[in-house]
Amino acid sequence: MRVSGPLVEVEGVEGLSMLELITVGPQRIIAETVAIVGNKATLQAYEYTGGLKAGDVAAATGDELSGLMGPGLLGQVFDGLMRPLSSAPMWLTPERSGSLADPVVLAREWTFNPTAVAGTNVSPGDILGTVPESGSVEHRVLVPAGVFGELSWLAQESRVRGVDPIAVVAGTSVTLAEPSPIRRARPFRSRNTDAVPLHTGQRVLDLMFPVARGAAATVPGGFGTGKTMMLQQIAKWSDADVIVYVGCGERGNEMADVLAGLSQLEDARTGGKLIDRTVIIANTSNMPMMAREASIFTGITVAEYYRDMGYDVVVIADSTSRWAEALREFANRNGDLPAEEGYPANLSSELASFYERAGRVTTLGGQTASVTVIGAVSPPGGDMTEPVTTDSQRFVRSLWMLDRDLAYSRHYPAVSWTGSFARDAEELGAWHAANGRPDWAARRERAIALLAESDRLAELAEIIGSSSLPAQERVLLLGGRLLRDGVLMQNALNANDAFCSTGKAAALLDLVLDVVDACQRLIERGVSATTIEQVDLGPVLRAREECGPADAAAVRARGVEFLMELETLK
């Protein structure tokens, strides 16, 4: 046996297969087989390996790394191996058993309410019953994949444990909870290609760089640019049914802030707390490194589990850079030939295996549901050309690049309008057109063009002075500032501005564009640019914070009043 950090080499274990779990040493440390050569195997240990020595016993389990999927996930915190942390002691020890054998998990009882009828034929994905007390969204017990035929027995309303059978289908026993391998995507019937927007409640995203349900997005940004705060805002305010928040290698205090915020925030949908429809996977920087590598796959497996029930799920991974660092650490210890910046050569394929599990699908039960993946990237030194950032951009549909200069000027969210993109914007524009907003795409294009022209003129004004620019261009400079400060900036600490409905976002954008149009007409009438620049624009800039989070009517009324005042200028 050879031990080098999370890498363990063993020999003489018969009948091993790739990705099989092995227990090593007297503490039965959990490890996964990643390479087999003859009678030797290389293992990736998911726990602290201190104390292992030559001669210790390694035993195959015959199982893959799996999470126990069942009621009781919502509102709870788990580590990267799907072991509950909510009821764990303060100091975790290597002797903690996995979730499949956790006595607390196995002993808990749930009320099962049957909805199917015994004697009928059922197929994978059909609903057998519900568990009412497992969170703020209805927990549906489904027929597992690969099981179909006559429902010969169905439990009556009763209290059952997760491993207790609740049905028999064609001779196959179905339990309330089931282990699900995290490395394999859960099956579905078909993948849908139509684009439906995921509303995040953040104007710069919903208006400028939208993401579709079932798509993937990445958020690269250097230290201090507001990645974690932005992801927390999406977790709090997006219109997904279930949130899976994966803290992958982040600091423990950040995870504590996430948990505290979700626990205190009232859910507008249910009237309860937002944590009641959230699952947190926490594998912080002080926890075993290779469990960090498993954590994002654990998170997306949980998301697929709720997707199969018919829900729209958002997975937030903060951050994939820390996950990639775990891959690099293990590859270096294994002697693999390093690629760019020491990362393994298979980094891009590993990223693809994560992001490709996003999708809007027709489930085995025939429902339309989705898993949307949002991954943060923390490039060292803010270098946006490093491998994790550049490789992630290949596999996502939306890029929300955070700009250091915007963050340092206290413009949040600090999403760069020059470095970001949304590949589904055209399709989402068609969706908006079919749902009562035919000018959405044109307004978005005009806003992007206004920002680009304003940035160009700002650079020119730094050289020759803004007063030397033609009047029409001075109005464009003014319009760019209104768009940045009155629409794209958002205050997460303001009750009216932390969340913004799509209606209010559209009204704010319309207000700014209408003001720009009105100013251009004034210039054509002979009003000087200086006179326009001296107008108090406070009502326009303060509308986002003074009008309610869904009060589009108040924004429009303020716009009418302000435009009337502009028309009086001479």
Backbone torsions as a table, in degrees:
resi	resn	phi	psi	omega
1	MET	NA	137.8	174.1
2	ARG	-125.6	135.5	-178.4
3	VAL	-124.2	126.6	175.6
4	SER	-139.0	89.8	-176.5
5	GLY	63.0	-125.5	-179.7
6	PRO	-80.1	-3.9	179.8
7	LEU	-92.8	128.9	179.2
8	VAL	-131.1	128.6	175.1
9	GLU	-108.7	131.4	-179.7
10	VAL	-129.6	161.9	175.9
11	GLU	-143.8	155.0	176.7
12	GLY	87.3	5.1	177.0
13	VAL	-87.9	114.1	-173.1
14	GLU	-80.1	147.8	170.3
15	GLY	70.7	23.9	-179.4
16	LEU	-72.9	152.0	173.3
17	SER	-131.3	161.2	-179.3
18	MET	-63.3	143.4	179.3
19	LEU	66.8	13.3	177.6
20	GLU	-81.1	141.3	177.8
21	LEU	-80.0	139.9	178.1
22	ILE	-131.1	141.4	172.9
23	THR	-100.6	136.2	-171.7
24	VAL	-126.2	134.7	172.7
25	GLY	77.6	175.1	-177.4
26	PRO	-66.2	-22.1	178.3
27	GLN	-89.7	1.3	177.0
28	ARG	53.7	54.8	177.6
29	ILE	-65.5	135.1	-178.2
30	ILE	-81.3	128.7	178.1
31	ALA	-140.4	159.9	-177.0
32	GLU	-123.5	138.6	-179.0
33	THR	-76.4	122.8	-179.9
34	VAL	-116.7	-12.3	177.2
35	ALA	-158.4	142.5	178.4
36	ILE	-133.4	123.4	176.1
37	VAL	-131.8	106.9	-177.3
38	GLY	64.7	-125.8	178.6
39	ASN	-97.8	11.0	177.9
40	LYS	-106.2	144.6	179.8
41	ALA	-134.6	141.9	174.5
42	THR	-101.5	129.7	-175.4
43	LEU	-116.0	149.3	173.4
44	GLN	-108.4	108.1	-174.8
45	ALA	-83.2	137.9	-177.8
46	TYR	-101.1	5.5	178.8
47	GLU	-137.1	171.2	-179.3
48	TYR	-61.8	129.1	-174.2
49	THR	-100.6	9.3	178.0
50	GLY	-59.8	133.9	179.9
51	GLY	98.9	-15.1	176.0
52	LEU	-68.8	145.7	-178.7
53	LYS	-149.0	165.2	177.3
54	ALA	-58.6	135.9	-179.5
55	GLY	99.9	-14.7	176.5
56	ASP	-65.0	152.4	-174.1
57	VAL	-88.5	135.6	173.2
58	ALA	-116.6	133.8	-176.2
59	ALA	-129.1	131.2	177.6
60	ALA	-74.3	146.6	179.6
61	THR	-106.2	-21.1	-176.4
62	GLY	79.6	2.9	-177.6
63	ASP	-112.3	158.2	169.7
64	GLU	-93.8	165.2	174.8
65	LEU	-67.3	116.4	-173.1
66	SER	-134.9	158.9	172.2
67	GLY	-115.1	143.6	179.4
68	LEU	-82.0	109.4	-177.1
69	MET	-97.3	119.4	-179.1
70	GLY	-173.0	-169.6	177.8
71	PRO	-65.3	153.7	177.3
72	GLY	99.0	5.6	178.1
73	LEU	-81.5	-39.6	-176.2
74	LEU	-65.4	138.0	178.6
75	GLY	81.1	5.0	-175.5
76	GLN	-115.4	165.1	178.7
77	VAL	-118.8	132.0	-179.3
78	PHE	-128.3	159.0	173.9
79	ASP	-87.8	-175.4	-175.1
80	GLY	-64.7	-18.1	178.6
81	LEU	-100.4	14.3	177.5
82	MET	68.4	32.2	174.7
83	ARG	-97.2	135.1	-175.1
84	PRO	-66.0	132.4	175.8
85	LEU	-103.6	-18.7	-176.5
86	SER	-60.9	-33.7	-178.8
87	SER	-109.4	12.1	-177.0
88	ALA	-81.5	158.5	174.7
89	PRO	-69.3	164.9	-177.9
90	MET	-61.4	-41.8	-178.5
91	TRP	-104.8	113.5	-178.1
92	LEU	-77.9	143.8	-178.6
93	THR	-121.6	154.8	179.8
94	PRO	-60.3	-20.4	-176.7
95	GLU	-77.9	-1.7	-179.6
96	ARG	-63.4	132.9	-178.6
97	SER	-85.6	159.4	177.4
98	GLY	-67.8	170.0	-172.5
99	SER	-64.7	-28.4	-177.8
100	LEU	-66.5	-22.5	-179.8
101	ALA	-116.4	9.2	-178.5
102	ASP	-67.3	120.1	-175.1
103	PRO	-63.7	-32.9	179.4
104	VAL	-65.7	-44.5	-179.8
105	VAL	-65.8	-44.9	-175.2
106	LEU	-70.8	-29.1	-175.3
107	ALA	-83.9	-18.2	-175.1
108	ARG	-69.8	139.8	-179.5
109	GLU	-108.5	149.4	-178.3
110	TRP	-131.3	153.6	175.7
111	THR	-88.5	118.6	178.6
112	PHE	-99.6	123.8	177.6
113	ASN	-109.7	109.3	-177.8
114	PRO	-71.1	144.1	175.4
115	THR	-124.1	-20.6	177.2
116	ALA	-81.9	175.6	-178.6
117	VAL	-122.1	124.4	178.0
118	ALA	-61.6	141.5	-179.6
119	GLY	99.2	-12.1	178.2
120	THR	-93.6	163.4	176.4
121	ASN	-88.2	137.0	-179.8
122	VAL	-126.9	159.6	-179.1
123	SER	-128.0	166.6	178.0
124	PRO	-56.0	134.0	-180.0
125	GLY	93.0	-11.8	176.8
126	ASP	-67.8	147.0	-177.5
127	ILE	-84.7	124.5	177.6
128	LEU	-92.6	-31.3	-178.5
129	GLY	179.5	-175.1	-179.0
130	THR	-132.3	160.7	174.8
131	VAL	-123.3	105.6	-169.1
132	PRO	-71.1	-29.7	-169.9
133	GLU	-98.7	27.0	-174.1
134	SER	-105.7	21.6	178.3
135	GLY	137.6	-177.9	-176.6
136	SER	-83.9	-9.8	172.5
137	VAL	-108.4	147.5	-176.2
138	GLU	-64.1	126.4	177.2
139	HIS	-88.1	118.4	-177.3
140	ARG	-106.2	128.5	178.0
141	VAL	-92.0	120.8	-171.6
142	LEU	-110.3	158.0	169.4
143	VAL	-69.5	126.2	-176.4
144	PRO	-64.6	160.1	175.8
145	ALA	-61.0	139.6	178.9
146	GLY	83.5	-0.1	-179.8
147	VAL	-113.3	123.8	178.4
148	PHE	-156.4	160.3	-179.4
149	GLY	130.8	-158.1	-176.4
150	GLU	-75.5	132.9	173.6
151	LEU	-81.9	92.4	-172.7
152	SER	-79.7	-24.4	179.4
153	TRP	-150.3	139.1	177.3
154	LEU	-138.7	129.3	-178.9
155	ALA	-63.0	145.7	174.6
156	GLN	-79.5	174.3	177.8
157	GLU	-59.6	121.0	-174.2
158	SER	-165.6	171.8	175.8
159	ARG	-93.1	123.4	-178.1
160	VAL	-134.2	157.8	174.8
161	ARG	-92.7	168.2	-175.6
162	GLY	-61.9	-33.6	-177.1
163	VAL	-93.1	3.2	179.8
164	ASP	-80.3	142.0	176.7
165	PRO	-70.2	140.2	176.9
166	ILE	-120.8	-5.8	179.7
167	ALA	-162.7	158.6	171.7
168	VAL	-128.2	120.9	-178.6
169	VAL	-119.5	114.3	178.9
170	ALA	51.2	41.6	177.9
171	GLY	83.9	-2.2	179.8
172	THR	-100.7	127.3	179.7
173	SER	-79.7	134.1	178.7
174	VAL	-113.2	124.1	-179.8
175	THR	-97.0	164.7	-179.1
176	LEU	-63.2	-39.8	178.0
177	ALA	-119.2	156.0	-178.2
178	GLU	-139.9	142.0	173.7
179	PRO	-74.7	138.0	-179.3
180	SER	-127.2	118.8	178.7
181	PRO	-60.9	131.5	-174.0
182	ILE	-80.7	-19.5	-177.8
183	ARG	-82.9	-13.3	-177.8
184	ARG	-113.5	130.3	179.2
185	ALA	-66.1	140.3	176.6
186	ARG	-72.0	142.5	-172.9
187	PRO	-74.0	156.1	174.7
188	PHE	-144.5	171.6	-174.8
189	ARG	-79.2	-50.6	-178.2
190	SER	-157.8	160.3	178.5
191	ARG	-101.1	131.1	180.0
192	ASN	-88.4	144.2	-177.7
193	THR	-106.9	-10.1	179.9
194	ASP	-73.9	148.7	-175.9
195	ALA	-102.0	127.0	175.5
196	VAL	-127.2	128.6	-173.5
197	PRO	-70.7	145.6	167.2
198	LEU	-96.4	116.9	-179.4
199	HIS	-84.9	118.8	-176.2
200	THR	-93.6	-15.9	-175.0
201	GLY	82.5	1.2	178.2
202	GLN	-108.9	117.7	-170.0
203	ARG	-60.7	-42.4	-176.6
204	VAL	-61.9	-28.8	178.4
205	LEU	-82.9	-50.9	-174.9
206	ASP	-67.0	-31.8	-178.3
207	LEU	-89.9	-41.2	-169.3
208	MET	-103.6	-43.6	-174.2
209	PHE	-133.0	67.0	-173.9
210	PRO	-70.9	159.0	175.3
211	VAL	-123.3	140.2	179.8
212	ALA	-86.4	153.3	173.4
213	ARG	-61.5	132.1	-179.3
214	GLY	86.4	2.3	176.7
215	ALA	-95.3	-177.9	178.2
216	ALA	-125.1	145.0	178.0
217	ALA	-135.7	153.2	176.2
218	THR	-129.7	146.7	-175.9
219	VAL	-125.2	87.1	175.5
220	PRO	-84.8	140.8	178.7
221	GLY	-173.2	143.1	179.5
222	GLY	-73.5	178.7	-178.6
223	PHE	-61.5	132.8	176.3
224	GLY	85.0	6.5	-179.0
225	THR	-90.4	-4.3	172.8
226	GLY	94.9	27.3	-180.0
227	LYS	-61.6	-53.4	-174.6
228	THR	-62.4	-42.3	178.8
229	MET	-62.7	-41.0	179.4
230	MET	-65.3	-42.1	178.7
231	LEU	-66.7	-36.3	176.5
232	GLN	-64.5	-38.4	177.9
233	GLN	-63.6	-41.0	177.5
234	ILE	-64.7	-41.9	178.3
235	ALA	-60.7	-37.9	-176.7
236	LYS	-76.4	-36.4	-165.1
237	TRP	-117.3	-8.4	-179.5
238	SER	-67.5	156.2	-175.3
239	ASP	-91.2	29.4	173.0
240	ALA	-75.6	157.9	178.6
241	ASP	-79.4	-37.6	-176.8
242	VAL	-134.4	140.5	176.9
243	ILE	-113.9	130.7	171.6
244	VAL	-116.0	111.8	-176.8
245	TYR	-105.3	117.2	-178.7
246	VAL	-106.7	111.8	174.8
247	GLY	-91.7	97.4	-170.2
248	CYS	-105.0	95.1	177.3
249	GLY	79.4	9.6	179.8
250	GLU	-83.0	169.6	180.0
251	ARG	-69.6	148.0	-177.2
252	GLY	-63.6	-33.7	-179.0
253	ASN	-68.0	-30.1	176.8
254	GLU	-68.0	-40.7	177.4
255	MET	-66.1	-36.2	177.1
256	ALA	-63.9	-38.4	177.3
257	ASP	-64.7	-41.2	178.0
258	VAL	-60.4	-48.9	-178.0
259	LEU	-62.0	-43.5	-179.4
260	ALA	-64.9	-42.1	-179.4
261	GLY	-64.9	-44.6	179.9
262	LEU	-68.3	-32.4	-179.2
263	SER	-72.2	-28.0	-176.5
264	GLN	-94.0	-24.1	-173.4
265	LEU	-77.9	131.3	178.6
266	GLU	-79.1	134.8	179.2
267	ASP	-85.4	116.7	-177.4
268	ALA	-63.7	-24.2	-178.6
269	ARG	-73.8	-45.3	-170.2
270	THR	-109.4	-17.3	-175.2
271	GLY	83.4	-7.1	177.0
272	GLY	-91.5	-149.8	178.5
273	LYS	-100.4	147.7	-177.2
274	LEU	-63.5	-28.1	179.7
275	ILE	-60.7	-22.4	-176.4
276	ASP	-70.1	-11.8	173.2
277	ARG	-125.0	31.6	-179.3
278	THR	-127.6	140.7	171.6
279	VAL	-117.0	129.3	-179.2
280	ILE	-111.4	124.2	172.8
281	ILE	-106.3	111.3	-174.3
282	ALA	-113.0	109.7	171.4
283	ASN	-126.9	82.5	-169.9
284	THR	-75.6	176.5	-172.7
285	SER	-66.1	-19.4	-179.8
286	ASN	-95.0	6.3	179.6
287	MET	-102.5	165.5	-176.0
288	PRO	-51.0	134.7	-171.1
289	MET	-65.4	-43.3	-173.6
290	MET	-75.8	-20.9	170.5
291	ALA	-66.2	-26.2	173.4
292	ARG	-61.5	-40.0	179.1
293	GLU	-63.4	-35.1	-179.6
294	ALA	-79.9	-20.6	-169.3
295	SER	-63.0	-38.8	-177.6
296	ILE	-71.0	-30.1	176.0
297	PHE	-74.3	-33.8	173.1
298	THR	-61.6	-45.5	-179.3
299	GLY	-61.7	-43.5	-176.8
300	ILE	-74.7	-25.3	174.0
301	THR	-68.0	-41.6	174.8
302	VAL	-60.2	-41.6	179.3
303	ALA	-62.6	-42.4	179.0
304	GLU	-65.1	-32.7	178.2
305	TYR	-62.1	-44.6	178.5
306	TYR	-76.5	-29.8	173.1
307	ARG	-58.8	-41.2	-179.1
308	ASP	-63.4	-23.2	175.4
309	MET	-78.4	-8.3	179.3
310	GLY	104.8	15.0	-176.2
311	TYR	-101.4	155.8	171.3
312	ASP	-92.0	124.3	-172.3
313	VAL	-122.4	142.0	173.3
314	VAL	-115.3	127.5	174.1
315	VAL	-104.3	124.3	177.8
316	ILE	-113.8	116.6	-178.6
317	ALA	-109.7	114.0	-176.4
318	ASP	-128.7	97.3	6.9
319	SER	-135.9	156.5	179.7
320	THR	-71.2	-19.1	176.5
321	SER	-65.2	-41.5	178.9
322	ARG	-67.0	-34.3	175.8
323	TRP	-64.3	-44.6	179.4
324	ALA	-64.8	-32.9	177.2
325	GLU	-64.1	-34.4	176.0
326	ALA	-65.6	-40.3	176.2
327	LEU	-61.2	-42.7	-179.4
328	ARG	-65.4	-40.9	179.7
329	GLU	-59.9	-46.3	-177.1
330	PHE	-70.2	-40.6	-179.5
331	ALA	-62.6	-39.3	179.0
332	ASN	-65.4	-40.8	179.4
333	ARG	-68.8	-27.4	-179.1
334	ASN	-83.6	-6.6	179.6
335	GLY	79.5	17.5	178.7
336	ASP	-69.0	147.0	179.3
337	LEU	-67.2	119.8	-176.5
338	PRO	-73.9	148.6	174.5
339	ALA	-103.1	-145.8	-174.2
340	GLU	-61.0	129.7	179.0
341	GLU	53.8	29.9	174.7
342	GLY	82.9	-5.1	178.7
343	TYR	-71.5	152.9	178.4
344	PRO	-65.5	156.4	-177.0
345	ALA	-66.1	-21.3	-178.4
346	ASN	-94.1	19.3	-178.4
347	LEU	-58.3	-45.5	-177.3
348	SER	-65.4	-38.0	179.1
349	SER	-70.1	-32.6	176.4
350	GLU	-67.8	-41.3	175.6
351	LEU	-62.1	-41.8	179.7
352	ALA	-62.5	-38.5	-178.7
353	SER	-64.8	-23.2	176.5
354	PHE	-83.7	-54.3	-174.7
355	TYR	-68.3	-29.1	-177.3
356	GLU	-70.8	-10.9	177.9
357	ARG	-82.7	-4.2	169.1
358	ALA	-72.0	153.9	176.6
359	GLY	165.0	153.1	172.2
360	ARG	-103.9	118.4	-166.1
361	VAL	-132.1	165.3	164.6
362	THR	-96.4	118.1	-174.3
363	THR	-71.9	171.7	177.2
364	LEU	-60.2	-27.7	178.4
365	GLY	-86.0	1.4	176.4
366	GLY	90.0	6.6	179.4
367	GLN	-93.2	154.4	175.8
368	THR	-94.0	124.2	-177.1
369	ALA	-149.6	171.6	-174.0
370	SER	-150.4	157.2	168.1
371	VAL	-125.3	115.8	176.9
372	THR	-104.6	130.6	-175.9
373	VAL	-111.1	128.7	175.8
374	ILE	-126.0	114.5	-177.5
375	GLY	-114.3	131.3	176.5
376	ALA	-88.2	148.1	176.0
377	VAL	-126.1	131.5	-179.8
378	SER	-114.1	80.5	-176.4
379	PRO	-67.0	131.6	179.5
380	PRO	-58.4	129.2	179.3
381	GLY	66.8	14.6	-179.3
382	GLY	71.2	19.8	-178.3
383	ASP	-79.1	105.1	-177.2
384	MET	-78.7	1.0	177.9
385	THR	-100.8	3.5	-179.0
386	GLU	-72.4	161.1	-167.3
387	PRO	-60.3	-41.6	-176.5
388	VAL	-64.5	-39.7	179.6
389	THR	-67.2	-49.3	-176.6
390	THR	-68.6	-38.7	179.3
391	ASP	-68.8	-37.7	180.0
392	SER	-61.9	-36.7	-178.2
393	GLN	-62.9	-21.4	-179.1
394	ARG	-73.8	-22.0	-170.1
395	PHE	-115.1	4.3	-176.2
396	VAL	-114.3	160.3	179.0
397	ARG	-97.3	-20.2	178.6
398	SER	-134.3	136.0	176.4
399	LEU	-118.4	121.2	178.0
400	TRP	-113.0	84.6	-176.3
401	MET	-81.3	127.4	-179.2
402	LEU	-91.3	134.1	-173.8
403	ASP	-101.8	127.5	-177.8
404	ARG	-64.0	-40.6	-179.0
405	ASP	-64.2	-40.4	177.0
406	LEU	-63.4	-44.1	-179.2
407	ALA	-63.3	-42.2	-178.5
408	TYR	-71.0	-20.2	174.2
409	SER	-91.0	10.2	178.3
410	ARG	63.7	34.6	172.8
411	HIS	-99.0	106.9	-179.7
412	TYR	-125.0	144.4	-6.4
413	PRO	-65.1	139.5	-173.4
414	ALA	-85.0	48.4	-178.1
415	VAL	-79.8	122.2	-179.1
416	SER	-74.6	126.8	178.4
417	TRP	-84.4	-6.2	175.9
418	THR	-97.3	-28.1	-176.8
419	GLY	-102.4	-5.2	-176.7
420	SER	-97.7	163.0	175.4
421	PHE	-152.8	164.6	174.4
422	ALA	-140.8	106.7	-175.3
423	ARG	-72.4	-18.6	-178.6
424	ASP	-98.6	13.5	-175.0
425	ALA	-60.4	-40.5	-178.4
426	GLU	-64.8	-45.8	179.2
427	GLU	-65.7	-38.6	178.8
428	LEU	-70.1	-30.5	173.5
429	GLY	-62.2	-39.1	176.6
430	ALA	-65.3	-36.6	177.4
431	TRP	-64.6	-45.4	178.8
432	HIS	-61.4	-39.7	179.7
433	ALA	-63.3	-35.4	179.4
434	ALA	-79.7	-9.3	-177.2
435	ASN	-121.7	38.4	169.4
436	GLY	89.0	8.9	179.4
437	ARG	-130.7	68.5	-174.1
438	PRO	-65.4	-23.0	-177.7
439	ASP	-95.4	10.6	-176.1
440	TRP	-59.2	-49.8	-177.1
441	ALA	-64.4	-41.7	-179.5
442	ALA	-65.6	-41.5	178.4
443	ARG	-63.9	-40.5	178.6
444	ARG	-63.1	-46.5	-180.0
445	GLU	-61.9	-39.0	179.8
446	ARG	-67.2	-39.4	178.9
447	ALA	-63.3	-42.9	178.8
448	ILE	-63.3	-41.7	178.9
449	ALA	-64.9	-38.5	178.9
450	LEU	-64.8	-41.7	178.3
451	LEU	-63.7	-43.2	-179.1
452	ALA	-64.2	-44.3	-179.8
453	GLU	-67.9	-38.0	178.4
454	SER	-63.7	-41.4	177.5
455	ASP	-62.9	-41.1	179.0
456	ARG	-63.4	-44.7	-178.9
457	LEU	-68.4	-33.2	178.5
458	ALA	-63.6	-39.7	176.7
459	GLU	-64.9	-39.4	178.4
460	LEU	-67.7	-39.3	-178.5
461	ALA	-65.7	-29.5	177.5
462	GLU	-64.8	-23.9	-177.6
463	ILE	-91.5	-47.5	-173.2
464	ILE	-108.1	-8.2	-177.5
465	GLY	89.8	139.3	-176.7
466	SER	-65.3	-29.3	-178.9
467	SER	-68.3	-16.1	179.3
468	SER	-86.1	-9.2	-179.7
469	LEU	-79.0	153.2	173.2
470	PRO	-59.5	155.5	-175.6
471	ALA	-59.3	-40.7	-179.1
472	GLN	-61.9	-37.7	-179.0
473	GLU	-74.9	-30.8	175.5
474	ARG	-65.7	-33.9	175.5
475	VAL	-66.9	-38.4	177.8
476	LEU	-65.1	-38.0	174.8
477	LEU	-60.3	-43.7	179.0
478	LEU	-63.4	-42.4	179.6
479	GLY	-63.0	-38.4	177.5
480	GLY	-63.0	-40.5	178.2
481	ARG	-65.9	-41.4	177.7
482	LEU	-61.6	-40.1	-179.0
483	LEU	-67.1	-41.6	-179.1
484	ARG	-68.1	-49.3	-172.5
485	ASP	-87.0	-25.8	-176.5
486	GLY	-98.4	-14.7	-176.9
487	VAL	-127.2	-56.5	-171.8
488	LEU	-75.5	-29.0	176.1
489	MET	-75.5	143.7	-177.7
490	GLN	-146.5	134.3	-175.7
491	ASN	-99.6	109.0	-178.2
492	ALA	-69.6	-14.3	-177.5
493	LEU	-99.2	1.0	179.2
494	ASN	-102.2	128.6	-175.2
495	ALA	-61.6	-32.2	-179.5
496	ASN	-82.8	-18.4	-171.1
497	ASP	-115.2	-14.1	-178.6
498	ALA	-60.8	-38.2	176.4
499	PHE	-121.4	141.5	178.4
500	CYS	-133.3	123.4	177.1
501	SER	-69.2	162.2	179.5
502	THR	-64.3	-34.4	178.7
503	GLY	-65.5	-45.5	179.4
504	LYS	-67.0	-39.1	178.4
505	ALA	-60.1	-44.7	179.2
506	ALA	-64.9	-38.8	179.9
507	ALA	-66.0	-39.9	178.1
508	LEU	-64.6	-42.3	178.4
509	LEU	-65.2	-42.9	177.6
510	ASP	-60.6	-39.8	-179.6
511	LEU	-59.8	-48.1	-178.7
512	VAL	-65.0	-45.4	-179.1
513	LEU	-65.7	-36.0	177.1
514	ASP	-67.0	-37.8	177.2
515	VAL	-64.2	-42.0	177.7
516	VAL	-61.2	-44.8	178.8
517	ASP	-61.3	-42.6	-179.7
518	ALA	-64.0	-39.9	178.9
519	CYS	-66.2	-38.3	176.8
520	GLN	-63.7	-38.2	177.4
521	ARG	-66.0	-37.7	177.6
522	LEU	-63.3	-40.7	177.6
523	ILE	-60.0	-42.6	179.4
524	GLU	-64.7	-28.3	178.1
525	ARG	-81.7	-5.0	177.1
526	GLY	103.9	1.5	176.5
527	VAL	-71.0	135.2	-176.6
528	SER	-74.5	151.8	178.1
529	ALA	-64.2	-33.9	179.3
530	THR	-62.6	-41.3	178.4
531	THR	-61.2	-42.1	179.9
532	ILE	-66.7	-40.2	-178.1
533	GLU	-68.1	-20.5	179.8
534	GLN	-86.0	-5.8	178.5
535	VAL	-68.4	140.8	176.9
536	ASP	-72.2	109.2	-179.1
537	LEU	-92.8	8.6	-179.8
538	GLY	-53.6	-44.8	179.4
539	PRO	-56.9	-34.7	178.5
540	VAL	-73.3	-44.8	-176.6
541	LEU	-70.9	-31.1	-176.9
542	ARG	-88.1	-5.7	-176.5
543	ALA	-60.4	-35.6	-177.1
544	ARG	-66.0	-30.4	-178.0
545	GLU	-97.8	-23.3	-176.6
546	GLU	-93.3	-21.7	176.4
547	CYS	-93.5	147.3	-177.1
548	GLY	-59.1	160.6	-175.6
549	PRO	-61.0	-21.8	177.9
550	ALA	-124.8	17.8	-173.5
551	ASP	-93.3	73.0	178.3
552	ALA	-67.1	-31.9	-179.2
553	ALA	-62.7	-39.6	179.4
554	ALA	-65.6	-37.3	177.7
555	VAL	-64.9	-44.4	-179.8
556	ARG	-64.5	-40.2	178.6
557	ALA	-63.5	-40.9	178.3
558	ARG	-64.6	-37.2	178.8
559	GLY	-63.8	-42.7	178.8
560	VAL	-60.7	-44.7	-179.0
561	GLU	-64.4	-42.8	-178.4
562	PHE	-68.2	-40.7	179.6
563	LEU	-64.1	-34.8	176.6
564	MET	-64.2	-38.5	177.8
565	GLU	-66.3	-38.1	178.9
566	LEU	-61.7	-38.2	-176.6
567	GLU	-64.6	-15.7	-179.5
568	THR	-85.7	-6.5	-178.5
569	LEU	-67.7	146.3	178.4
570	LYS	-131.4	NA	NA
